[in-house]
Amino acid sequence: MALERTVNTSIFNERAGQDLLGVLDSLPGKKNVVLQQSLVGPVELVVKFPTLQEHGVDRIFYLENGNLDSSQRHVVFFARGQKPKQVQAVAAQIKRLQQDGNTNHDFTVCWVPRRTLLSDNILEESGVLGEVNVTELNLYFQSLESDLLSLELDNAFGDLYLRRDPTCIFTAAKALMEIQLQHGLFPCILGKGEHARQLKDIILRMRTERSATSSVIGNGVPKTSSIPSSTIDSLIIIDRQVDFPSALLTQLTYEGLIDENFTIKHNQVELDSSIVGSAPQQQQGQATNTSTDHSITQPAPMLKRKVRLDSGTDPLYASLRDANFAIVGNILNKVARRLQTDYEGRHASQTTAELSAFVKKLPGYQQEQQSLKIHTGLVEELLKRTRAETFGSMLEVQQNLAAGAEPSTLHPTIEDLIAREVPISIVLRLLCLESCVSNGLRPKDFDYFRRLVLQAYGFEHLLTISALEKMKLLQVRSGGGAASAFSIPGASSLAATATGQSQASRESTNYTGVRRSMRLVLDDVSEQDPQDVAYVYSGFAPLSVRIIQSALHQDFSKTTRSASGTNKVNTVTSGTVPAMAKDSSPSWKGFEGILSNVAGPTFSAEQTVDTKSVKAKNVLEARGAGAGRDGRPGLISKKTTTVVFFLGGITYAEVAALRFLASRDEVGRDILITTTGIIGGNRMMDAAMAEAKEHTK
């Protein structure tokens, strides 16, 4: 029987919800709430709209709409205070209401997740700082699933790699410190990438500052935050720029394909009712109160329906989300047959007790049938899209590029896609993928495709291409660069000298070598019975996940299956995967040579503490533990957890791969996935196009 998770993720939502309601309850009577649009989804994750009404909320407005009225005396603003634009919008609405309204308003500004000096300065310059009550709502990690925490920072990718704004790094450090405060210090912090190293440094500095100012509790025993965790063995930080290609590839898990085609936001996806059917009458009534679009903005179009996708409300989704899309239809068929058999079993009920038992199960059957109907409609729609010729062409180009094919042989297919006027995001993703795995496009190819894109989609996308260049997603190959590497932000150009080549080996990934040594491409992958994480991309293992496997000492050299179904060991030439002890703690030991070929610094830092603190902790645990699971007094066998943080975003395919790793971990280790937000190829392109639109206003 599996042990329960050592980290309860639901507590993050519960605490945030209590803090938000506490802000509202501090104001008597009715009040209006003004929400920044990007906070609507996160707020709905922690508290539902009917609950807000119970705590005195009369109406909710979008900050961006600027349509706040004076119907209530109390007005509460919830917005992010890290950027001037949002702070100025808050100040403008306060001044407008003060000038236009006849009511003597009481304003409260609640900055999420923290109050900043910038926000105070702008409010002061606007002349409203003295007129408002300023507070903060520490809304950091939010639980999307029991093993998935997200900061839900929609703009983190663009801020970090395009605008070079490190705010999300500091926010991530604050969030990870919350885990340390609750569970103790991360005994070891490992990571890959320059931004990951910056995050590690901030966490260590925060810990040092807290240790210098914190007091101890009775009997000289330190607080939990000052001693190593007994439930978490390490924190692994992955910088997104270390592995752009995995995010650019089309995700082939069920959840990943839904996100690729419809975009999942805050565990919800908006679908046409022709795909999933109209909501039941009762659910429509509930949606009026709880749905963001229905309660906070204008009524949603009749043809649209919001569907919640999480294992808590939809158990069927839990069995589908991480499966390769190729087998989802078979899973649904089995569920449909089981439901039909169970429902027909009512005819066999003869006694009153048997009929009563069936009636009690009926609501569960109906809920499962409704879920089956939704997912069947979704699968049918996804099948239509994945069977389209353009999708097949796009996927063929992606998989060939990932496998190391000569890019020039794939250019005619990309040209054909442009001629067919496929969405520009598809074309840009393919060009960016080629650039990443080939150390940039050849100058003549870059100029040629730039001209094609501008002629086909409009010259305004010259700014989009410029933004992609700034993010180092799309760039011109350097004169001496080899086609077997991809560069990352901050990487210098390849030089012809020996010194320059040595420097480039540290700043850019030798993709040909890594593809072989870390076995990124597998020819024989079983979607039905996967033996390797490569199933999430039907034959391509995400480099980011391979790096995590290295830290966890999971051997990825023996995981494919032959055509006969037997395990097959693939011999790796240079950079052989070392054999590691099954019970060893996460570290880079034995993998230094392989990881030296991957872009970005590799680091490992232990958080040391005073030995007296550790001894005091052990004494307390020994006194209160009693007999452990192994029969020895004072010892408790606990399932350890490794916290993995993706800085810059994580794809649903990578989430599925990490869950696969946790299920196959021979030590019995949990993996808690944390991130700045969900990312994907379309979102990466949207960040560039949004920046272009901002400059054309």
C-alpha positions in Angstrom: 0.0 0.0 0.0 1.4 3.4 -1.0 2.3 5.8 1.7 0.5 9.2 1.8 2.2 12.2 0.3 4.5 13.9 2.8 3.7 17.4 1.4 0.0 18.4 1.6 -0.4 20.8 -1.4 -4.0 21.7 -0.6 -2.9 23.7 2.4 -1.6 26.4 0.1 -5.0 27.1 -1.4 -6.7 26.9 1.9 -4.4 29.4 3.5 -4.6 31.8 0.6 -8.4 31.6 0.6 -8.5 32.3 4.4 -6.2 35.3 4.0 -8.3 36.7 1.1 -11.5 36.3 3.1 -9.8 37.9 6.0 -9.1 41.0 3.9 -12.8 41.2 3.0 -14.1 40.6 6.5 -12.0 43.5 7.8 -14.4 45.8 6.0 -18.0 45.8 7.4 -21.0 45.6 5.1 -21.1 45.3 1.3 -18.1 46.1 -0.9 -17.1 46.1 -4.5 -14.0 44.2 -5.6 -11.7 45.2 -8.5 -9.6 42.3 -9.8 -6.7 42.4 -12.2 -7.6 40.2 -15.0 -4.7 37.8 -14.6 -5.7 37.2 -11.0 -9.2 36.0 -11.7 -8.2 32.4 -12.4 -5.8 32.2 -9.4 -8.5 33.7 -7.1 -11.1 31.1 -8.3 -8.6 28.4 -7.4 -8.7 29.4 -3.8 -12.2 30.7 -3.2 -15.4 30.4 -5.3 -17.7 33.4 -6.1 -20.6 32.3 -3.9 -18.2 32.3 -0.9 -17.2 35.9 -1.8 -20.8 36.9 -1.8 -21.2 35.4 1.6 -18.4 37.6 2.8 -20.0 40.8 1.6 -18.9 41.1 -2.1 -21.6 42.9 -4.1 -20.0 43.2 -7.5 -16.7 42.3 -9.2 -14.9 44.4 -11.8 -11.9 44.0 -14.0 -9.2 46.5 -13.4 -8.4 46.7 -17.1 -12.0 47.7 -18.0 -11.9 50.9 -15.9 -15.7 50.7 -15.3 -15.7 50.7 -11.5 -18.9 52.5 -10.2 -19.7 54.1 -6.8 -22.5 51.7 -5.8 -20.7 50.7 -2.6 -18.7 52.7 -0.1 -16.0 50.0 0.4 -13.9 49.2 -2.6 -11.1 46.6 -2.5 -8.5 46.3 -5.3 -6.6 43.1 -5.9 -3.7 43.6 -8.3 0.0 42.8 -8.8 2.2 45.6 -7.7 5.5 44.7 -9.3 4.8 46.6 -12.6 4.0 50.3 -13.0 1.1 49.8 -15.5 -1.1 48.0 -13.0 -0.3 50.3 -10.1 -1.1 53.4 -12.3 -4.4 51.8 -13.3 -5.3 51.4 -9.7 -4.4 55.0 -8.9 -6.3 56.3 -11.9 -9.5 54.5 -10.9 -9.2 55.7 -7.3 -8.8 59.3 -8.5 -11.7 59.1 -10.9 -14.0 57.7 -8.3 -13.0 60.4 -5.9 -13.7 63.1 -8.5 -16.9 61.7 -10.0 -18.6 60.0 -7.1 -20.7 61.6 -4.4 -19.9 58.8 -1.9 -17.1 59.1 0.6 -15.3 55.9 -0.4 -13.1 53.7 1.8 -10.4 52.3 -0.5 -8.3 49.2 0.2 -5.5 48.1 -2.1 -4.3 44.6 -1.7 -1.1 43.8 -3.6 -0.5 40.3 -4.8 1.7 38.6 -3.7 3.5 41.4 -1.9 3.7 45.1 -1.4 6.5 46.8 -3.2 8.4 50.0 -2.9 7.5 50.7 -6.6 3.8 50.5 -5.8 4.1 52.9 -2.8 6.1 55.4 -4.9 3.6 55.4 -7.7 0.6 55.8 -5.4 2.4 58.6 -3.6 3.2 60.4 -6.8 -0.5 60.1 -7.9 -1.5 61.7 -4.6 -3.6 58.7 -3.4 -1.3 56.9 -1.0 -2.7 58.7 2.0 -6.2 58.0 0.9 -6.0 54.2 0.8 -5.4 51.3 3.1 -2.5 49.2 1.7 -2.1 45.6 2.5 -0.8 42.4 0.7 -2.1 38.9 -0.1 0.7 36.3 0.0 -0.7 34.3 -2.9 2.4 32.3 -4.0 2.1 28.6 -4.8 -1.4 27.3 -5.8 -2.3 23.7 -5.9 -3.3 22.5 -9.4 -3.0 18.9 -8.3 -1.9 17.0 -5.3 1.6 16.8 -6.9 1.6 20.1 -8.8 2.1 23.6 -7.4 2.2 26.6 -9.7 2.8 30.3 -9.1 0.4 30.9 -12.1 2.5 33.8 -13.4 1.2 34.1 -17.0 4.0 36.5 -18.1 7.0 34.8 -16.4 8.4 33.4 -19.6 8.3 36.7 -21.4 9.5 38.6 -18.4 12.5 36.4 -17.8 13.8 35.7 -21.3 12.4 38.7 -23.4 12.3 41.7 -21.0 15.1 40.4 -18.7 12.9 41.1 -15.7 14.0 38.9 -12.7 11.0 39.6 -10.6 9.7 36.1 -11.0 12.9 34.7 -9.7 12.5 36.6 -6.4 8.8 35.5 -6.3 9.8 31.9 -6.8 12.4 32.2 -4.0 9.7 33.5 -1.6 7.4 30.7 -2.6 10.0 28.0 -2.1 10.9 29.6 1.3 7.3 28.9 2.3 7.9 25.2 1.8 11.1 25.4 3.9 9.2 27.2 6.7 6.7 24.4 6.8 8.8 21.3 6.2 12.3 22.4 7.1 15.4 23.3 5.0 16.0 21.6 1.7 19.1 19.5 2.6 20.5 19.9 -0.9 19.7 22.3 -3.7 20.7 21.1 -7.2 20.1 22.8 -10.5 21.0 23.5 -14.1 21.0 26.9 -15.8 22.1 30.5 -15.1 18.7 31.7 -13.8 18.4 28.5 -11.7 21.7 29.4 -10.1 20.4 32.9 -9.4 17.3 31.4 -7.7 19.5 29.2 -5.6 21.6 32.2 -4.4 18.5 34.1 -3.4 17.1 31.2 -1.5 20.4 30.8 0.4 20.5 34.5 1.1 16.9 34.6 2.4 17.7 31.6 4.6 20.7 33.4 6.0 18.8 36.6 6.6 16.0 34.7 8.4 18.5 32.8 10.5 20.1 36.1 11.6 16.8 37.6 12.7 14.7 34.6 13.8 14.4 33.6 17.5 14.2 30.1 18.9 11.3 28.4 20.6 11.4 27.0 24.2 14.3 25.0 25.5 16.6 26.3 22.8 15.1 24.1 20.1 15.2 25.9 16.7 12.2 26.5 14.6 11.4 24.1 11.8 12.7 26.5 9.2 16.2 26.3 10.6 16.7 22.6 10.6 16.9 20.1 7.6 13.7 18.6 6.5 13.1 15.0 7.4 10.5 14.5 4.6 12.1 16.4 1.7 15.5 15.2 0.5 16.4 17.9 -2.1 15.3 20.7 -4.4 16.1 20.4 -8.1 15.9 23.7 -10.1 15.6 23.5 -13.9 16.0 26.7 -16.0 13.6 26.6 -18.9 16.3 28.0 -21.3 18.3 24.8 -20.7 15.7 22.9 -22.7 13.7 25.1 -25.1 13.2 22.3 -27.7 11.0 20.1 -25.4 8.6 23.0 -24.9 8.5 23.8 -28.7 7.6 20.2 -29.6 3.9 19.2 -29.8 2.9 17.4 -26.7 1.3 14.0 -27.3 -0.2 13.2 -24.0 -4.0 13.7 -23.6 -3.6 16.7 -21.3 -0.9 18.1 -23.4 -2.9 17.9 -26.6 -5.9 19.6 -25.0 -3.6 22.4 -23.9 -2.0 22.6 -27.4 -5.4 23.0 -29.1 -7.7 24.7 -26.5 -5.3 26.1 -23.8 -5.9 25.0 -20.2 -5.9 27.9 -17.8 -6.1 27.4 -14.0 -7.4 23.9 -14.5 -10.2 25.1 -16.8 -10.6 24.9 -20.5 -13.2 26.7 -22.6 -14.8 24.5 -25.3 -17.5 24.8 -27.8 -20.8 23.1 -26.6 -20.9 21.2 -29.9 -17.8 19.3 -28.7 -18.8 18.5 -25.1 -22.5 19.2 -25.1 -24.4 21.7 -23.1 -24.0 21.8 -19.4 -26.8 20.2 -17.3 -29.4 22.5 -16.0 -28.1 22.4 -12.5 -24.5 23.0 -13.6 -25.6 26.0 -15.6 -27.1 27.5 -12.5 -23.9 26.9 -10.6 -21.7 28.3 -13.4 -23.5 31.6 -13.2 -22.1 32.1 -9.8 -18.7 30.4 -10.0 -17.4 30.8 -13.5 -15.1 33.7 -14.1 -16.6 34.7 -17.4 -20.2 34.5 -16.2 -19.9 36.2 -12.9 -17.1 38.7 -13.3 -17.2 39.7 -17.0 -19.9 39.8 -19.6 -22.0 36.6 -20.1 -20.2 34.0 -22.1 -21.4 33.1 -25.6 -24.1 30.4 -25.6 -21.9 28.1 -27.7 -19.0 28.1 -25.2 -18.8 26.0 -22.0 -16.1 26.0 -19.4 -15.0 22.5 -18.3 -12.9 21.9 -15.2 -10.1 19.5 -15.6 -8.6 18.1 -12.4 -8.5 14.7 -10.7 -10.4 16.1 -7.7 -13.6 16.8 -9.5 -13.1 14.3 -12.4 -11.6 10.9 -11.4 -11.8 9.7 -15.0 -9.5 12.5 -16.1 -6.8 11.3 -13.7 -6.6 8.0 -15.7 -6.5 9.8 -19.0 -4.4 13.0 -18.6 -0.9 11.4 -18.6 -1.6 8.7 -21.2 -0.3 9.0 -24.8 -3.2 10.2 -26.9 -2.9 7.0 -29.1 -4.4 4.9 -26.3 -6.9 7.3 -24.8 -9.7 5.9 -27.1 -9.1 2.4 -25.8 -9.3 3.6 -22.2 -12.6 5.4 -22.8 -14.1 2.2 -24.5 -13.2 0.1 -21.4 -14.8 2.7 -19.2 -18.0 2.8 -21.3 -18.3 -1.0 -21.3 -17.9 -1.1 -17.5 -20.5 1.6 -16.9 -22.9 -0.2 -19.2 -22.4 -3.4 -17.4 -22.8 -1.8 -14.0 -25.9 0.1 -15.1 -27.5 -3.0 -16.5 -26.8 -4.8 -13.3 -29.9 -3.0 -11.9 -32.1 -5.7 -13.6 -30.4 -8.3 -11.4 -31.5 -6.5 -8.2 -34.3 -8.4 -6.7 -34.5 -7.4 -3.0 -35.3 -4.0 -1.6 -31.8 -3.8 -0.2 -30.2 -4.4 -3.5 -32.4 -1.8 -5.2 -31.6 0.7 -2.4 -27.8 0.1 -2.9 -28.1 0.7 -6.6 -30.0 3.9 -6.1 -27.3 5.2 -3.8 -24.7 4.5 -6.5 -26.8 6.1 -9.2 -25.5 9.7 -8.7 -21.9 8.4 -9.1 -22.9 6.6 -12.3 -24.5 9.7 -13.7 -21.5 11.8 -12.9 -19.1 9.3 -14.5 -21.3 9.1 -17.6 -21.3 12.9 -17.9 -17.5 12.9 -17.6 -17.3 10.1 -20.2 -19.5 12.1 -22.5 -17.2 15.2 -22.2 -14.0 13.3 -22.8 -15.5 11.3 -25.7 -16.4 14.5 -27.4 -13.0 16.0 -26.7 -11.2 12.9 -28.1 -13.3 13.0 -31.2 -12.5 16.6 -31.8 -8.8 16.0 -31.2 -8.8 13.1 -33.6 -10.2 15.3 -36.3 -7.4 17.8 -35.7 -4.6 15.3 -35.4 -5.7 13.5 -38.6 -5.4 16.7 -40.6 -2.7 16.7 -43.2 -1.2 19.9 -41.9 -0.8 18.4 -38.4 0.9 15.3 -39.8 3.3 17.5 -41.8 4.1 19.7 -38.7 4.7 16.6 -36.5 6.9 15.0 -39.1 9.1 18.1 -39.3 9.3 18.3 -35.5 10.3 14.7 -35.0 12.9 14.7 -37.7 14.5 17.8 -36.3 14.5 16.3 -32.8 16.1 13.1 -34.3 18.9 15.1 -35.9 17.8 15.1 -39.5 19.4 17.6 -41.9 17.2 20.7 -41.6 17.5 21.7 -45.3 15.6 18.5 -46.3 12.6 19.7 -44.2 12.4 23.2 -45.6 10.1 22.3 -48.5 7.5 21.1 -45.9 7.8 24.3 -43.9 7.3 26.3 -47.1 4.3 24.2 -48.0 2.8 25.0 -44.5 3.3 28.7 -45.1 1.6 28.4 -48.5 -1.4 26.6 -46.8 -1.6 29.6 -44.5 -1.5 27.6 -41.3 -1.4 29.7 -38.1 1.8 31.7 -37.8 2.5 30.1 -34.4 3.0 26.7 -36.1 5.5 28.1 -38.6 7.4 30.1 -36.0 7.6 27.0 -33.7 9.2 24.9 -36.4 11.7 27.6 -37.2 12.6 28.1 -33.6 12.9 24.4 -33.1 15.4 24.2 -36.0 17.3 27.1 -34.6 17.5 25.6 -31.1 18.7 22.2 -32.2 21.0 23.5 -35.0 22.7 26.4 -33.3 20.7 28.8 -35.4 19.6 29.0 -39.0 22.0 29.6 -41.8 22.0 33.3 -42.8 20.5 32.7 -46.2 17.8 30.4 -44.7 17.0 33.0 -42.0 16.6 35.8 -44.5 14.5 33.6 -46.8 12.0 32.4 -44.1 11.8 35.9 -42.6 10.8 37.2 -46.0 8.2 34.4 -46.5 6.7 35.0 -43.0 6.4 38.7 -43.5 4.8 38.4 -46.9 2.4 35.7 -45.8 1.4 37.0 -42.4 2.1 40.7 -42.4 5.0 43.0 -41.9 3.9 43.7 -38.3 5.5 40.3 -37.5 8.9 41.8 -38.0 8.7 42.8 -34.4 7.6 39.3 -33.5 10.7 37.9 -35.2 12.8 40.5 -33.4 11.3 39.4 -30.0 12.1 35.7 -30.8 15.7 36.8 -31.5 15.9 38.5 -28.2 14.8 35.3 -26.4 17.4 33.4 -28.5 14.7 31.2 -29.8 15.3 32.2 -33.4 18.8 33.3 -34.4 21.3 33.3 -37.2 24.0 30.6 -37.0 27.4 32.0 -36.1 30.1 31.6 -38.8 32.1 28.9 -37.0 29.1 27.2 -35.3 28.5 23.5 -35.7 25.0 22.4 -36.6 25.0 20.0 -33.6 24.5 22.6 -30.9 21.8 25.0 -29.7 22.5 28.2 -27.9 20.8 29.6 -24.9 20.2 33.2 -23.7 23.5 34.8 -22.7 25.6 32.4 -24.9 28.3 34.0 -26.9 29.0 33.4 -30.5 31.1 30.4 -31.5 34.6 31.5 -32.2 37.2 30.0 -34.5 39.9 29.9 -31.9 40.5 27.1 -29.5 39.7 29.3 -26.6 36.4 30.3 -28.1 35.4 26.7 -28.8 36.1 25.8 -25.2 33.9 28.6 -24.0 31.1 27.6 -26.4 31.2 24.1 -25.1 30.1 25.5 -21.7 27.6 27.9 -23.0 25.8 25.9 -25.6 24.6 22.3 -25.7 26.3 19.8 -27.9 23.0 18.4 -29.0 24.4 15.6 -31.2 26.4 14.3 -28.2 23.7 14.8 -25.7 21.1 13.2 -27.9 23.2 10.0 -27.9 24.6 10.0 -24.3 21.3 10.8 -22.7 19.3 8.8 -25.1 16.8 11.5 -26.1 15.5 9.7 -29.1 14.1 6.2 -28.9 13.0 4.2 -31.9 10.8 1.7 -30.2 8.4 3.2 -27.6 5.3 1.5 -26.4 2.5 3.9 -25.7 0.3 1.1 -24.3 3.0 -0.1 -21.8 5.5 2.7 -21.6 9.0 1.9 -20.2 10.5 5.3 -20.6 9.5 9.0 -20.4 10.0 9.3 -24.1 6.4 8.1 -24.5 5.1 11.6 -23.8 6.5 12.7 -27.2 6.2 9.3 -28.9 9.9 8.7 -29.0 11.6 11.8 -27.7 12.6 12.1 -24.1 12.6 15.7 -22.7 16.2 16.8 -21.9 14.9 18.5 -18.8 13.5 15.3 -17.5 16.7 13.4 -18.4 18.6 15.9 -16.3 16.3 15.2 -13.3 16.8 11.5 -13.9 20.5 12.0 -13.7 20.1 13.8 -10.3 17.8 10.9 -9.0 20.3 8.3 -10.3 17.7 6.6 -12.4 19.3 4.5 -15.1 17.8 5.4 -18.5 20.0 3.1 -20.5 17.8 0.0 -20.2 14.3 1.2 -20.6 13.3 0.5 -24.2 11.5 -2.6 -25.4 12.2 -4.7 -28.4 9.6 -5.7 -30.9 9.1 -9.0 -29.1 8.3 -7.1 -25.9 11.4 -7.9 -24.0 13.6 -5.3 -22.3 16.4 -4.2 -24.6 19.6 -2.5 -23.4 21.0 0.1 -25.7 24.8 0.5 -25.5 25.8 4.1 -25.1 29.2 5.2 -26.4 30.9 8.3 -25.0 29.2 9.4 -21.8 27.9 6.1 -20.5 25.2 6.3 -17.8 26.9 5.4 -14.6 25.6 2.7 -12.2 24.4 4.3 -9.0 23.2 3.1 -5.7 19.4 2.8 -5.5 19.1 4.4 -2.1 21.5 7.3 -2.8 20.4 10.9 -2.3 19.9 13.1 -5.3 23.2 14.5 -6.6 25.2 14.9 -9.8 27.8 12.4 -8.8 28.7 10.2 -11.8 27.0 12.4 -14.3 29.4 15.4 -14.4 30.8 14.4 -17.8 27.4 14.1 -19.5 26.0 17.3 -18.0 29.1 19.2 -19.0 27.8 19.0 -22.6 24.5 20.6 -21.6 24.2 24.4 -21.7 24.3 26.4 -18.4 26.1 25.9 -15.1 25.5 22.8 -13.0 25.5 23.4 -9.3 24.9 21.7 -6.0 24.7 23.3 -2.6 24.1 21.7 0.8 22.3 23.7 3.5 24.4 23.1 6.6 23.1 23.7 10.1 24.5 23.7 13.6 24.9 20.1 14.8 23.2 21.0 18.1 20.1 21.9 16.2 20.0 18.5 14.4 20.6 16.7 17.7 17.7 18.6 19.4 15.4 17.7 16.5 16.4 14.0 16.6 15.8 13.9 20.4 12.3 15.4 19.9 11.5 12.9 17.1 12.7 10.0 19.2 10.6 11.0 22.2 7.4 11.4 20.3 7.8 8.8 17.6 7.1 5.6 19.4 7.6 2.3 17.5 8.3 2.9 13.8 7.2 0.9 10.8 10.3 -1.2 11.0 9.6 -2.2 14.6 12.5 -0.2 16.2 11.4 2.4 18.8 11.8 6.0 18.0 12.1 5.6 14.2 9.5 6.3 11.6 9.9 5.1 8.0 8.9 8.1 5.9 8.4 8.4 2.2 10.8 11.1 1.0 9.9 13.8 -1.4 12.1 15.5 -4.1 10.9 19.0 -5.0 11.4 19.9 -8.6 11.1 23.5 -9.7 10.9 24.6 -13.4 11.8 28.3 -13.7 10.2 29.8 -16.7 7.4 27.2 -17.0 6.8 23.5 -17.5 4.7 21.6 -20.2 2.0 19.1 -19.3 4.1 16.5 -21.2 7.0 17.1 -18.8 4.6 16.9 -15.8 3.4 13.5 -17.1 7.0 12.3 -17.6 7.9 13.3 -14.0 4.8 11.4 -12.7 6.1 8.4 -14.7 9.5 8.8 -12.9 7.9 8.9 -9.5 5.8 5.8 -10.3 9.0 3.9 -11.3 11.3 5.2 -8.5 12.7 2.1 -6.7 13.4 4.1 -3.6 9.7 5.0 -3.2 10.3 8.7 -3.7 7.6 11.2 -4.3 8.2 14.0 -6.8 6.5 17.4 -6.0 6.4 19.4 -9.2 6.6 23.2 -8.8 6.8 25.9 -11.4 6.3 29.5 -12.3 3.4 28.4 -14.6 2.4 26.1 -17.4 4.2 26.7 -20.7 4.0 25.3 -24.3 5.1 26.2 -27.8 2.0 28.3 -28.4 2.4 30.3 -25.2 6.1 30.9 -26.1 5.1 32.3 -29.5 2.3 34.3 -27.9 4.8 36.0 -25.6 6.7 37.3 -28.6 3.6 38.3 -30.5 2.2 40.1 -27.4 5.4 42.1 -27.1 5.1 43.1 -30.8 1.5 44.2 -30.4 2.5 46.3 -27.3 5.1 48.2 -29.4 2.6 48.8 -32.3 0.0 50.5 -30.1 
